[in-house]
Amino acid sequence: MNWKTVTLSVCMLLVVASCAKSPTGRSQLQLYSSSELNKMGAASYEEMRKEEKVNQDAEVNAYVRCISDALIENLPAEYSQMDWQVTVFAEPTVNAFALPGGYIGVYDGLIEVAENQHQLAAVIGHEIGHVIAEHSNERISSNMMVGLGLQLGGILASTQLDSNEAGLLMAALGVGAQVGILLPYSRTHESESDELGMEYMADAGFKLDQAPELWRNMQAASEGAAPPELLSTHPNPETRIKALEAQISSLKDRYEAARAAGKRPACERPASIGSSD
């Protein structure tokens, strides 16, 4: 493939790319259709269910499902009407995920760290935010464009430089793409999902002040020193906590309206996990 072919491929992708907007109004590059992403989500979900141990405890599953349903009920119609599948994984990992197509996974380790229904709702809402904002589409699309750009750079370098110089240039381009494009992109997604997750919590009647408390618990549960924010795919914990706290006041009216409408989640945390709220 010569440089003209690669250049033409990049231009064609940019032309057909959807000029999409995220729920917060941010411009997005999306090269894949929703149906393609949903198929990817379904395949990934089934693979994880086969490879990882699933928690069969009825009370724990009912607890996670209760929280998920309370959030889902208040999502935009396209998503609230979706048949979401929820799985609890019997692993100590402090993590959760949501995938395109309506799939949610929560790990035992996270349920231990989240002290109450509101804190667990903060994480599940955050993960649902990734799906609704189509971050996976944006991420895959950006990776594709970076790959094509590096390929073009390699072709041009090979025609202008000797092999050693070309190799050094490509290594520098790879590091630059990772630090300057892909990692900040991920931090943008995380911050946007935090914002969306808080909105979903407010609309469902979950206590907003528990979101920053959850991240304090997460920070305390983390092992070792966190990487510098510049080189991390996630915002610095302190940055994240401050942003969540700053958002609470702006969502006060939405939260109070939800509570006045009778939206008062009562998902009982199983005694086997620890004390509830």
N, C-alpha and C positions, 0 to 999 in steps of 0.2 A: 504493500500500500504506500503510495507516494504522498508528499505533503499536500498536493492539490486535492487528493481524494479525502484526506483527513479533514482539511479545512472545509470542504463541501459538506462533509458529514456533520461537522459541528454547526455550521450555518443552518442546515436542514433541521437539526434537532431544536435549535433555538426558535426557528420559525414555527414548528409544530407544537412547541411547548405551550402549555396552558398558562396564560397570564392570570394566575389565580391569586386570591387574597385569603389570608388566614382569618380566623374568627376575630382576631384583634386588629385586622386591617393591614397586616404586613404582606408585602408582595412575595410570591413564592414561585419557584421553578418546579413544575410538575410535568414529567414526561410519561407518566403511566396513568392508565384509567383506573377508576375505582374498582372495577371488576377484576382487573389484574392484581391489584393490591389485596383485595379480599381473598383471592385464591392463594396468594402467598401467605396471608395470615392464617388461613385454614390449614394449610400444609404445615406451617411452623407449629401451630397449636397441637395438631395431632402427633407430630414428631416428639414434642416435649412430653405429652401425656404417655407416650410409649416408653420414652427413655428415663423419665423421672418417676419417683414413687409418689403416688397420689394419696392424700390424707382421706381416709374413709370415715372419720369421726363425724357423725350426723350433726352434733351440736355445733362443732366448729364450722362445718359447711353451711349450716343454716345461718350462723352469725355473719359470715362473709357474704352470703347471698342476700341477706336482709339489707346490709349496707349498700351492696351493689345495686339492688333493686330501687332503693330510695333515691340513689343518684340518677340511675337510668330513667326513672319516671319523669324527671325534670329536664332531660336533655332535649335538644331540638328534635322535632318530629321524626326526621329521617333516622335518628339514632334511638329515640325512645321506643319506637315501634319495632326495632330490630330484636331478633331472638338471641340475646346475649348468652353465651355459655361461660360458666364460672367454675374454675378448678382450684382447689387448695392442694398445694404440693407439700408433702411431708419431708421438707428439707429445712435445715437451720439457716439457710440463706435469708438475709434481711433484704427482701426484694419483692417486687410485684411487676406485672406487665399487663398491657392491653394491646390487642392486635387488630388490624383492619378486618372487617367482617363480623365483629362482635364477639371477641374472646378475651376473657380476663383470667389471669393467673395470680394467685397470692401464695406466698411461702410462709411456712410455720414461723420462721425466724422473724418475719415482719409482724406477725400477729402477736408475738411475744413482746416486741419493742413498742408497738402501738398500744398505749395503756387503756384506750377506750374506743368506742365506736366512731367518735369524731376524728380521732387521730388516724384510724385506719381509713376513714372516708377521705381524708386529705390525700393519702397516697393513691387510692383507687381513682379518685377524681382527677388527680394529676395524670395518671396513666391513660384514662379515658380522654383527657385533653390532647394527648399525643395523637390519638386516633382521629378525633374530630378535626384537629388542625392539619391532618394528613402529613405529619412529620416524616413518616416512613417514605412516602412518595418523594418528598422534598430531599430527604437524605440520599436515597438511591439515585435520584436525578442529579444531585450535585456531585456525587461520587463519579457518575458516568461522565459528566462534563469535565471534571478534573482529570479523569483518566484519558479522555480524548485530548485535552490540552497538553498533558505530559507526553502523549504519543506524538503530537504535532511538534512539541519542543524537541523531542528526541530526533525526529526526522530532520528538522532544520539544523540541529547541532551537529549531526553526523555529516552534513554537507559543508559545514563551515569550519569545524574544529577537528583536531586529531582525536584519537580514541580516548586518551587520558583526560583531555580537557572536556570532551563530551560527557564522559562518565561523571566527572566532578560537577558539571553543570546540572545533569539530571538528578544527582543526589541532592543538590541544593534546591532544585525545583520541587522535589518530593517533600523535603522538610518544610519548605515554604508553604506548600499547599496544605499540609497537615496542620501546621500551626496557624497559618493566616486565613484559611478558609474552612476546613472541615471541623476543627475543634470549636472555634467561635460559633459556627453554625449550630453545633450541638448545645452549647450553652444558651444560645438564643431559644432553642426548642424547649429546654428545661425551664427557663424563666417564663416562657409563654404558657407552658403547661401548668406551672404553678399558679399563674393568674387565672387560667380557665378553671382549674380544679377548685379554686376558692369560690368562683362564681357558681359552680355546680353545688358546692357545699351549702352556700347561702340559699340557693333556690330549693334545696332539699331540707333545710332547717337544721343542718349540723352546726355545731358551735365553731365559729371561725377562729377563735383564739387558740384552739387546739392544734391548728396547722403548724404554727411556729414551734409549739411545744413538741410536736412529733419530730421535727427536724432537730431539735435540741437532743431528744432521745437518740435519734439516728447518729448524731455527732458523737454522743457519749459511747455508743455501741461500736463505733468504727475502730478498727485496729490500726495502730501505727499513724504516722503523720500523713495528712492529706497532701496531694501534689499541689504545686502552685496553681492558682486559678487560671493563669495563662495557658498551662499545659493540661488542663482538665476538661473533660467533656461536660462536667456539671459545675454550676456556680459554687463559689466558696460558701460553706455552710453559714457563715455569719452574714454574707451578702444575701443569701436566700432568706434567712430568718428576718432580716430587716425589711426586705421587700414584702414578705407576707404580712408582717405587722403593719406596714404602711397601707396595705390594701384593705384591712379590716374596716376602717371607718367608711370607706367609699361603698362598701357592701352592706352597711348597717340596715338601710331601708329595705333592701331585697331580703335580707335575713328576717327582719321583723315582719315583713309581709308574708313570708312563707310560714312563719310560726303562727301568725294570726289566721292563716288559712288552714291551720290544723296539721301542718307538716312538722311533726315532732318525732323523728326517728327514735325507736325504742328497741334497738338491736342488742340483745342481751349477750354480753361476753361470757363464754362458758367459764365456770368456776375452775376448771382444769387448767385454764390459761393463767388466771390470776384475778385480782380484784377488778371490778368494772367501775364505770363512772357513776 
